[in-house]
């Protein structure tokens, strides 16, 4: 059975056929729901806990 993935930045569930998978050289896999989440994580190296629009940030603070 196929499972839904969660965005590594905001925690939103990603439906099948959408989103982006990023694989690092060490084999770790990142799933992103949008380019906004991808850019904040990989390019800008931001912490999801500091942003209120991030679902993960809302629940942990």
C-alpha positions as CSV (number, residue, x, y, z in Angstrom):
1,X,0.0,0.0,0.0
2,X,1.3,3.4,-0.9
3,X,1.6,5.9,2.0
4,X,1.3,9.7,2.1
5,X,4.6,11.5,2.7
6,X,5.0,14.5,5.0
7,X,6.9,17.7,4.0
8,X,10.2,17.9,5.9
9,X,9.8,21.7,6.5
10,X,6.1,22.4,7.2
11,X,4.7,19.0,8.0
12,X,1.9,19.1,5.4
13,X,0.9,15.7,3.9
14,X,1.9,15.3,0.3
15,X,-0.5,13.5,-2.0
16,X,0.7,11.0,-4.5
17,X,2.1,12.4,-7.7
18,X,2.9,15.8,-6.3
19,X,5.8,17.3,-4.3
20,X,9.5,16.9,-4.7
21,X,11.9,14.3,-3.4
22,X,15.5,15.5,-2.7
23,X,18.2,12.9,-2.0
24,X,21.5,14.0,-0.5
25,X,24.9,12.3,-1.2
26,X,24.8,10.5,2.2
27,X,21.5,8.8,1.2
28,X,19.1,10.9,3.4
29,X,15.8,11.7,1.7
30,X,13.8,15.0,2.0
31,X,10.2,15.4,0.8
32,X,8.9,18.9,0.1
33,X,5.3,20.0,-0.7
34,X,6.3,23.2,-2.5
35,X,9.3,25.2,-3.8
36,X,8.8,27.5,-0.8
37,X,9.6,24.7,1.6
38,X,12.5,23.4,-0.5
39,X,14.2,26.8,-0.8
40,X,13.8,27.5,3.0
41,X,15.4,24.2,3.9
42,X,18.1,23.7,1.3
43,X,19.1,27.1,0.0
44,X,18.4,29.4,2.9
45,X,19.0,26.7,5.7
46,X,16.2,28.0,7.8
47,X,14.8,26.3,10.9
48,X,11.1,25.3,10.6
49,X,10.5,26.0,14.3
50,X,10.9,29.7,13.9
51,X,8.1,30.2,11.3
52,X,4.4,30.3,12.3
53,X,3.2,29.4,8.8
54,X,4.9,26.0,9.3
55,X,2.6,23.4,10.8
56,X,5.6,21.8,12.6
57,X,6.6,25.2,14.0
58,X,3.1,25.9,15.4
59,X,2.8,22.5,17.2
60,X,6.2,22.5,18.8
61,X,6.3,26.0,20.2
